[in-house]
Amino acid sequence: MIIKRIPAGVYAANCYILIDEITKECAVIDPGGDGEDLINYINDMNAKVRYVLLTHGHADHTGAVGELTEKYNVPAYIHAADKKFIDDGEFMFGPLKYKGISVELNPEIKEGKVFSLGDIQISCIETPGHTLGGVCFLVENNLFTGDTLFLRSIGRTDLRGGSFETLMDSIKNKLLMLDDSIIVYPGHGPQTSIKYERGNNPFI
């Protein structure tokens, strides 16, 4: 499996493009902006987009969703509790609007939902706290955490739908229950690991 990290958009949120090397099927996680750059990479790799997967609904992680879904005629998947961010940008960001976006909720992203790329399985883990509908994606030995867990830090909880207690419960009772060897790919900043965060994250 190829994992390509592309910091995208004004806030340089990490977009991850996962490609099955045999089938060339790919999933795009959190396309926050710079849609043309993402499309160019996908096309250069001769990849076939099957899914656009969103860890949560904030604009810095969803800014290029419309470009990708229109270009590749695929839906975007988001947890039902965060769909409001896509349906109505004013819920969070004033006059900012998303137009022409297809958001697939049947089947919706939820705990245990699995997306397939060839023989690769992408499993959903519900991790509310940063938002009500925050999720992480576990792919083999790799965990894509969005704004739930970062290198030596955690997601902010002062925005609408955020809860520090809920976020800590998600991290301690779900993410830290995973194997030490799991590599963590966060929504901002460099990668880390479950083992490192268990021993070095000051919030845990």
C-alpha positions as CSV (number, residue, x, y, z in Angstrom):
1,M,0.0,0.0,0.0
2,I,1.1,3.5,-0.9
3,I,0.5,6.2,1.7
4,K,1.0,9.7,0.4
5,R,0.7,12.7,2.8
6,I,-0.1,16.1,1.2
7,P,-0.5,19.1,3.5
8,A,-3.4,20.9,1.9
9,G,-5.3,24.1,2.2
10,V,-4.7,27.3,4.1
11,Y,-4.2,25.4,7.4
12,A,-2.0,22.7,5.8
13,A,-4.2,19.9,7.1
14,N,-2.8,16.5,6.2
15,C,-4.6,14.9,3.3
16,Y,-3.7,11.2,2.9
17,I,-4.0,9.3,-0.3
18,L,-4.0,5.5,0.1
19,I,-3.4,3.4,-3.0
20,D,-3.6,-0.3,-3.4
21,E,-0.5,-1.1,-5.5
22,I,-2.2,-4.1,-7.3
23,T,-5.6,-2.7,-8.2
24,K,-4.6,1.0,-8.2
25,E,-7.8,1.7,-6.2
26,C,-7.4,4.6,-3.9
27,A,-9.1,6.4,-1.0
28,V,-8.6,10.1,-0.2
29,I,-8.8,11.0,3.5
30,D,-9.5,14.6,4.5
31,P,-9.0,16.6,1.3
32,G,-8.7,20.0,3.0
33,G,-7.9,22.1,-0.1
34,D,-5.5,22.4,-3.1
35,G,-7.8,20.1,-5.0
36,E,-5.7,20.5,-8.2
37,D,-2.6,19.3,-6.5
38,L,-4.4,16.3,-5.1
39,I,-5.9,15.5,-8.5
40,N,-2.6,15.8,-10.2
41,Y,-1.0,13.3,-7.8
42,I,-3.8,10.9,-8.2
43,N,-3.7,11.1,-12.0
44,D,0.1,10.8,-12.1
45,M,-0.2,7.5,-10.1
46,N,-2.9,6.3,-12.5
47,A,-5.0,5.7,-9.4
48,K,-8.8,5.1,-9.4
49,V,-10.6,7.0,-6.6
50,R,-13.2,4.8,-4.9
51,Y,-13.8,6.8,-1.7
52,V,-13.4,10.2,-0.2
53,L,-13.4,9.6,3.6
54,L,-13.7,12.4,6.2
55,T,-12.5,12.1,9.8
56,H,-14.8,15.1,10.6
57,G,-16.6,18.0,9.0
58,H,-14.4,21.0,9.7
59,A,-13.6,23.1,6.6
60,D,-9.8,22.7,6.8
61,H,-10.3,18.9,6.3
62,T,-13.1,19.1,3.7
63,G,-12.3,22.1,1.5
64,A,-11.5,20.1,-1.7
65,V,-14.3,17.5,-1.3
66,G,-16.4,19.1,-4.0
67,E,-13.6,19.1,-6.5
68,L,-12.8,15.4,-5.9
69,T,-16.3,14.1,-5.8
70,E,-17.2,15.9,-9.1
71,K,-13.9,15.0,-10.8
72,Y,-14.1,11.3,-10.0
73,N,-17.9,10.9,-9.6
74,V,-17.6,9.3,-6.2
75,P,-19.4,10.2,-2.9
76,A,-17.8,11.6,0.2
77,Y,-18.4,9.6,3.4
78,I,-18.8,11.3,6.8
79,H,-20.3,10.4,10.1
80,A,-24.0,11.4,10.4
81,A,-23.3,13.6,13.4
82,D,-21.0,15.8,11.3
83,K,-23.0,15.9,8.1
84,K,-24.4,19.3,9.2
85,F,-21.0,20.8,8.5
86,I,-21.2,19.8,4.9
87,D,-24.9,20.5,4.5
88,D,-24.7,24.0,5.9
89,G,-21.3,25.8,6.2
90,E,-22.9,28.5,8.3
91,F,-23.2,25.9,11.1
92,M,-19.5,26.6,11.8
93,F,-18.0,29.0,9.4
94,G,-20.4,31.9,8.8
95,P,-21.0,32.6,5.1
96,L,-18.7,29.8,3.9
97,K,-20.8,27.3,1.9
98,Y,-20.2,24.0,0.3
99,K,-22.0,23.5,-3.0
100,G,-22.5,20.5,-5.2
101,I,-21.1,18.0,-2.8
102,S,-22.4,14.4,-2.6
103,V,-22.3,13.1,0.9
104,E,-23.1,9.4,1.2
105,L,-24.8,8.3,4.4
106,N,-26.1,4.9,3.3
107,P,-24.1,3.1,4.5
108,E,-22.9,5.8,6.7
109,I,-19.5,6.0,8.5
110,K,-19.9,4.3,11.9
111,E,-18.1,2.1,14.3
112,G,-17.0,-1.1,12.5
113,K,-17.8,0.0,9.0
114,V,-15.2,-1.3,6.6
115,F,-14.2,0.1,3.2
116,S,-12.2,-2.1,0.8
117,L,-9.4,-1.2,-1.6
118,G,-8.5,-4.4,-3.3
119,D,-7.4,-6.6,-0.3
120,I,-6.9,-3.6,1.9
121,Q,-9.5,-3.0,4.6
122,I,-10.2,0.4,6.0
123,S,-12.0,0.1,9.4
124,C,-13.8,3.0,11.0
125,I,-13.5,3.8,14.7
126,E,-15.8,6.4,16.2
127,T,-13.8,8.9,18.3
128,P,-16.1,11.8,19.2
129,G,-14.7,14.7,21.2
130,H,-13.2,17.1,18.7
131,T,-16.6,17.0,17.0
132,L,-19.6,14.9,17.7
133,G,-19.0,12.8,14.6
134,G,-15.2,12.4,14.7
135,V,-13.8,9.1,13.5
136,C,-10.4,7.5,12.9
137,F,-9.5,5.1,10.1
138,L,-7.5,1.9,10.9
139,V,-5.7,0.5,7.8
140,E,-3.5,-2.5,8.6
141,N,-0.8,-1.1,11.0
142,N,-1.7,2.6,10.3
143,L,-4.2,4.8,12.1
144,F,-5.5,8.1,10.5
145,T,-6.6,10.2,13.4
146,G,-7.8,13.5,11.9
147,D,-8.0,16.0,14.8
148,T,-8.4,13.4,17.6
149,L,-4.7,12.7,18.3
150,F,-1.5,14.4,17.3
151,L,2.2,14.1,18.2
152,R,2.3,15.0,21.9
153,S,-1.1,16.7,21.7
154,I,-4.8,16.2,21.2
155,G,-7.6,17.9,19.3
156,R,-9.1,21.1,20.5
157,T,-12.5,20.8,22.2
158,D,-13.6,24.5,22.4
159,L,-15.5,24.4,19.1
160,R,-19.1,23.5,18.6
161,G,-19.7,19.8,19.4
162,G,-16.4,19.5,21.3
163,S,-16.0,17.9,24.7
164,F,-12.7,17.3,26.5
165,E,-14.1,14.5,28.6
166,T,-15.5,12.7,25.5
167,L,-12.3,13.2,23.5
168,M,-10.2,11.7,26.4
169,D,-12.6,8.8,26.6
170,S,-12.2,8.2,22.9
171,I,-8.4,8.3,23.1
172,K,-7.9,6.3,26.3
173,N,-10.6,3.6,25.7
174,K,-10.3,3.2,22.0
175,L,-7.0,4.4,20.5
176,L,-4.7,3.5,23.4
177,M,-6.2,0.0,23.4
178,L,-4.6,-0.5,20.0
179,D,-1.2,-2.2,19.6
180,D,2.0,-0.2,20.4
181,S,3.2,-0.7,16.9
182,I,0.4,1.2,15.3
183,I,1.7,4.2,13.3
184,V,-0.4,7.4,13.8
185,Y,-1.0,9.7,10.9
186,P,-2.7,12.8,12.4
187,G,-4.6,15.6,10.7
188,H,-1.8,18.1,11.4
189,G,1.9,17.7,11.9
190,P,4.2,14.7,11.7
191,Q,3.4,11.1,12.2
192,T,3.8,9.4,15.6
193,S,2.9,6.0,17.1
194,I,0.5,4.6,19.8
195,K,3.5,3.5,21.8
196,Y,5.1,7.0,21.7
197,E,1.9,8.8,22.6
198,R,1.2,6.5,25.5
199,G,4.5,7.4,27.0
200,N,5.0,11.0,26.0
201,N,1.7,12.7,25.4
202,P,1.2,15.2,28.3
203,F,-2.6,15.0,28.0
204,I,-2.7,11.2,28.5
